Amino acid sequence: MIEVDFLPASQTQSGDCILLRLGAFSYDLRQRNNQTVIMIDSGFSGCSDDIKRHLSKYYRTSRIDYVFITHPDADHISGLNKLLDDTSIDIGRVLIHDPWNHVNSVFSRTQDGRRTRKSIEGNFEETLTVLDQIFEKIEKRSIPTQEAFAGGTLRFGEYELTILGPSRGYYEGLLTHFPGMDNEKRMCGASIYEEEIDWRVVDKFFLKNPDTSPKNNTSMIILISRNMSYFNGLFDKKEPLFLFTGDAGMEALWKALSFAAEHKILVMGCKYMQLPHHGSLKNVNAALFGFVNAEEYMVSASSVDLEHPSRLLVNYIRGILGKPLYHINDSTMMQFGFGCPSRPGWGCAIPKPMFSKVFKLKGGV
């Protein structure tokens, strides 16, 4: 069995926090759960209370076996930073990229001869303050850490978790363009709505060259599959269930999908895909949706966030693709699962409706 929960976003900002558990579990208090609990990202600091409540109320545990941090933005790591202060929460292992481990590689890639190892480490510390605090707390609590790059795999019975991206080389290349590492000024696309358009031709208004920041492109891209031959052994096939994307942009996503294709890892037709970067139009295009062809989509974004998820994107998925899209906001959380019992008090999620008015972005289309 597998159960995946998207916890509420912040009341004022969009964030990501996903809890899931695999194994044999029940909501019957008389039965003991035999489960592995995983957290993918941790939202803003306020999300730590939601995590604790959810673990206690629904998973009946205070332990997270594996924590995956896709990338070091505040809306993905701040909850873990606060959670590490609470010793009542037991954390088994944290899978997280450590830029300080790559200083030598980054140094060799820089063109500025004045750079020193110390200056590079200082720049990381200055621009990644919360991440630095997390590593200090992890070390203090003696929690094992591990970096996860393309090809990394964890198996839990019939389920398999695979890292599709980034590769180590791609990650190290992106580090050289982190804030403070170079003087490059990056424009990550437009963010201002301009004119109303007809939603029926919305696919023609994707950004021609969608771009995102180097930090977002370091996002872990995680696939959870079910091994169909685990019980019967008659054929070797893995069914793709969940694709988690963090804030990855087009470049990172295509590299991950290319890795999957090269290694014969099935992604196409997955049951659920998390829209990257809270449903930003800057991170996807029609070709990507055509390649993945997920059955349903999920997105986490605050209800007061006027740009996420993009209205264009919502209407494209609902109107053009004809697929359900579930919006997790500050007042809702959603459960998805396979073979797991129904949760008392929870009903079916309602797909997000289409917008009656949509707008194209100013510039870059």
C-alpha positions in Angstrom: 0.0 0.0 0.0 1.1 3.6 -0.6 -0.6 6.8 0.7 0.5 10.2 -0.4 -0.6 13.4 1.3 -0.1 17.0 0.1 -0.2 19.2 3.2 -1.6 22.8 3.0 0.5 25.6 1.6 1.2 28.7 3.7 -1.7 31.1 4.2 0.2 33.9 2.5 2.8 32.2 0.2 3.0 29.1 -1.9 5.0 26.2 -0.5 5.5 22.4 -0.9 5.2 19.7 1.7 4.4 16.1 0.9 4.1 13.2 3.3 3.8 9.6 2.2 3.9 6.2 3.7 4.4 2.7 2.3 3.8 -0.7 3.8 1.0 -2.3 5.8 -1.1 0.3 7.7 -4.5 0.8 9.0 -6.7 3.4 10.7 -7.8 0.8 13.1 -6.2 1.7 16.5 -6.1 -2.0 17.4 -3.7 -2.8 14.6 -0.1 -1.9 14.5 1.2 -0.1 11.4 4.2 -1.6 9.6 5.2 1.4 7.5 8.0 3.5 6.1 7.3 7.3 6.3 8.8 9.7 3.7 8.7 13.5 3.5 9.4 15.3 0.3 10.1 19.0 1.1 8.8 20.7 4.2 7.2 24.0 3.3 7.7 27.2 5.3 8.5 27.1 9.0 4.8 27.1 10.0 4.3 23.9 8.2 6.3 22.0 10.9 3.2 22.0 13.1 1.1 20.6 10.3 3.7 17.9 9.8 3.6 16.9 13.5 -0.2 16.8 13.6 -0.4 14.8 10.5 2.1 12.2 11.6 0.4 11.8 15.0 -3.3 11.9 13.8 -3.1 9.8 10.6 0.2 7.9 10.6 0.2 7.3 14.4 3.9 7.9 14.6 6.5 10.6 15.4 9.1 9.2 13.0 10.0 10.2 9.5 12.3 7.5 8.0 13.4 9.5 5.0 13.4 13.2 4.3 14.0 14.4 0.7 14.7 18.1 0.2 14.4 18.8 -3.5 16.3 22.2 -3.4 17.2 24.9 -0.9 14.4 27.5 -1.3 12.7 28.7 1.8 9.3 27.3 0.8 10.8 23.8 0.7 13.3 23.7 3.6 12.1 26.0 6.4 9.7 23.5 7.8 12.6 21.0 8.3 14.7 23.7 9.8 12.1 24.2 12.6 11.3 20.5 12.8 14.9 19.7 13.6 14.6 21.8 16.8 12.0 19.3 18.1 13.7 16.2 19.4 10.3 14.4 19.8 10.3 14.0 16.0 12.6 11.1 15.1 14.3 11.5 11.6 16.0 8.5 10.1 17.9 9.9 7.2 17.9 13.2 5.2 18.6 13.1 1.4 19.7 16.6 0.5 22.3 18.2 -1.8 25.2 19.7 0.1 26.9 22.5 -2.0 29.8 22.6 0.3 30.7 19.1 -0.8 31.2 20.4 -4.3 33.4 23.4 -3.6 36.5 21.9 -5.3 34.4 21.1 -8.5 32.8 24.5 -8.5 36.1 26.2 -7.9 37.6 24.4 -10.9 34.7 25.6 -13.1 34.9 29.3 -12.1 36.7 31.7 -14.5 37.6 34.4 -11.9 41.2 33.8 -10.9 40.6 35.8 -7.7 38.2 33.2 -6.4 39.4 31.1 -3.5 37.9 28.1 -1.8 37.2 30.2 1.2 35.4 32.9 -0.8 33.2 30.3 -2.5 32.3 28.7 0.8 31.5 32.1 2.2 29.2 32.9 -0.8 27.3 29.6 -0.2 26.9 30.4 3.5 25.7 33.9 2.7 23.1 32.9 0.1 22.1 29.6 1.7 21.7 30.6 5.3 18.8 28.4 6.2 20.5 25.4 4.5 23.6 26.0 6.5 21.5 26.0 9.7 19.9 22.7 8.7 23.3 21.0 8.2 24.4 22.3 11.6 21.3 20.9 13.3 21.5 17.6 11.4 25.1 17.2 12.6 24.2 18.1 16.2 21.5 15.4 16.1 23.8 12.9 14.4 21.2 12.3 11.6 22.7 10.5 8.6 22.6 12.5 5.3 23.0 11.5 1.8 23.2 13.3 -1.6 20.8 11.9 -4.2 21.5 12.3 -7.9 20.1 10.7 -11.1 20.0 6.9 -10.7 19.7 6.8 -7.0 17.0 4.2 -6.0 15.3 3.1 -2.8 13.0 0.0 -2.8 10.1 -0.6 -0.4 8.6 -4.0 -1.2 6.6 -3.6 -4.4 7.4 0.1 -4.6 10.5 1.8 -6.0 11.6 5.4 -5.5 14.0 6.6 -8.3 15.9 9.9 -8.6 15.6 11.0 -12.2 17.6 14.3 -11.8 19.7 16.2 -11.5 22.9 14.4 -12.4 26.0 15.3 -10.3 27.6 17.1 -13.3 24.5 19.1 -14.1 24.1 20.1 -10.4 27.7 21.2 -10.1 27.4 23.3 -13.3 24.3 25.0 -11.9 26.1 25.8 -8.6 28.4 28.2 -10.5 25.4 30.3 -11.3 23.9 30.5 -7.8 23.4 34.0 -6.4 26.8 35.4 -5.3 28.7 32.9 -7.4 28.7 35.0 -10.6 27.6 38.4 -11.9 25.1 37.0 -14.3 21.7 38.6 -14.2 19.0 36.1 -15.2 15.5 37.0 -16.4 13.2 34.1 -15.5 10.3 35.1 -17.7 7.5 37.5 -17.4 5.2 37.6 -14.4 2.7 40.3 -15.2 -0.7 39.5 -16.8 -1.5 41.6 -19.8 -4.5 40.8 -22.0 -7.4 38.5 -21.9 -7.2 35.6 -24.4 -9.4 32.8 -25.7 -8.7 29.7 -23.5 -9.4 27.4 -26.5 -6.0 28.5 -28.1 -4.2 28.6 -24.8 -1.6 26.1 -25.9 -0.3 28.7 -28.4 0.6 31.0 -25.6 3.2 29.0 -23.7 6.5 30.9 -23.3 8.7 30.3 -26.3 11.8 29.9 -24.2 10.7 29.2 -20.6 13.4 29.7 -18.1 13.9 29.3 -14.4 16.7 30.0 -11.9 19.8 27.7 -11.5 18.7 27.0 -7.9 15.3 25.8 -9.0 16.9 23.6 -11.7 18.9 21.8 -9.0 15.5 20.3 -7.8 15.4 16.6 -7.3 13.0 15.0 -9.7 11.6 11.9 -8.0 9.6 9.0 -9.5 7.7 6.4 -7.5 6.8 3.3 -9.4 5.1 0.0 -8.6 6.8 -3.2 -9.6 4.1 -5.3 -11.2 6.2 -8.4 -11.1 6.9 -8.2 -7.4 4.2 -10.7 -6.5 3.5 -12.8 -9.6 7.0 -12.7 -11.2 5.5 -13.3 -14.6 6.8 -10.2 -16.3 9.2 -7.3 -15.5 7.2 -4.1 -15.6 7.2 -1.0 -13.4 4.1 1.1 -13.3 4.8 4.8 -12.9 2.6 6.3 -10.1 3.9 9.7 -8.9 6.3 12.2 -10.5 7.5 14.9 -8.0 9.2 17.9 -9.6 10.1 20.5 -7.0 10.7 23.8 -8.8 12.5 22.2 -11.8 12.5 24.1 -15.1 12.3 22.9 -18.6 16.0 22.2 -19.0 16.1 20.1 -15.8 12.9 18.3 -16.6 14.0 17.3 -20.0 17.4 16.1 -18.7 15.5 13.9 -16.2 13.2 12.5 -18.8 16.1 11.8 -21.1 17.8 10.0 -18.3 14.7 7.9 -17.7 14.4 7.1 -21.4 18.1 6.1 -21.7 17.8 3.8 -18.7 14.4 2.4 -19.8 12.6 3.8 -16.8 8.9 4.3 -17.7 7.5 7.7 -16.9 5.0 8.3 -19.6 1.4 7.7 -18.5 2.2 8.1 -14.8 -0.9 8.3 -12.5 0.0 11.7 -11.0 2.4 14.5 -11.8 3.1 17.4 -9.5 3.2 20.6 -11.4 6.6 22.3 -10.9 7.0 25.6 -9.1 3.4 25.8 -7.9 2.0 25.7 -11.4 4.2 28.3 -13.0 3.9 28.7 -16.8 7.7 29.3 -16.9 8.5 25.7 -16.1 6.5 23.7 -18.6 5.3 23.6 -22.2 3.0 21.5 -24.4 5.8 19.1 -25.5 6.5 18.2 -21.9 2.8 17.4 -21.2 2.7 15.4 -24.3 5.7 13.3 -23.3 4.7 12.7 -19.7 1.0 12.3 -20.4 0.0 12.0 -16.7 -3.5 10.9 -15.9 -4.0 13.6 -13.2 -2.1 16.6 -11.9 -1.5 18.2 -8.5 -0.3 21.7 -7.6 0.4 23.4 -4.2 -0.2 27.1 -4.1 -1.7 29.6 -1.6 -5.2 30.8 -2.3 -3.9 34.4 -2.2 -1.2 33.7 -4.7 -2.6 35.4 -7.8 0.0 34.0 -10.2 0.1 30.4 -9.1 -1.2 28.2 -10.4 -1.2 30.0 -13.8 -4.7 30.4 -15.1 -3.4 29.6 -18.6 -2.0 26.3 -17.2 -5.1 25.4 -15.4 -7.3 25.9 -18.4 -4.8 24.1 -20.7 -4.8 21.0 -18.4 -8.6 21.0 -17.9 -9.7 22.3 -21.3 -7.1 21.1 -23.8 -5.8 18.0 -22.2 -9.1 17.1 -20.5 -7.3 16.0 -17.3 -8.1 16.6 -13.6 -6.0 19.1 -11.7 -6.1 19.2 -7.9 -5.1 22.4 -6.1 -3.7 22.1 -2.6 -4.0 25.5 -0.9 -3.8 27.0 2.6 -7.1 25.5 3.7 -7.0 22.1 2.0 -4.8 19.0 2.0 -5.3 16.0 -0.3 -4.7 12.3 -0.1 -3.8 10.0 -3.0 -3.1 6.3 -2.7 -3.1 2.8 -4.0 -4.4 -0.2 -2.1 -4.7 1.8 1.1 -7.8 2.1 3.3 -10.1 5.1 3.1 -9.5 7.7 5.7 -12.3 8.4 8.1 -13.8 11.9 7.5 -12.2 12.3 4.1 -14.1 12.4 0.8 -13.2 12.6 -2.8 -11.1 15.5 -3.9 -12.8 17.9 -6.4 -10.7 18.9 -9.5 -10.0 22.6 -9.9 -12.5 24.2 -12.3 -11.5 26.2 -15.4 -11.2 30.0 -15.3 -13.7 32.0 -17.3 -11.0 34.5 -18.1 -7.4 33.8 -18.8 -4.5 36.1 -19.7 -1.3 35.8 -21.5 1.9 37.0 -19.9 3.4 40.3 -20.8 6.5 39.8 -22.9 8.3 36.6 -23.9 5.4 34.8 -25.6 
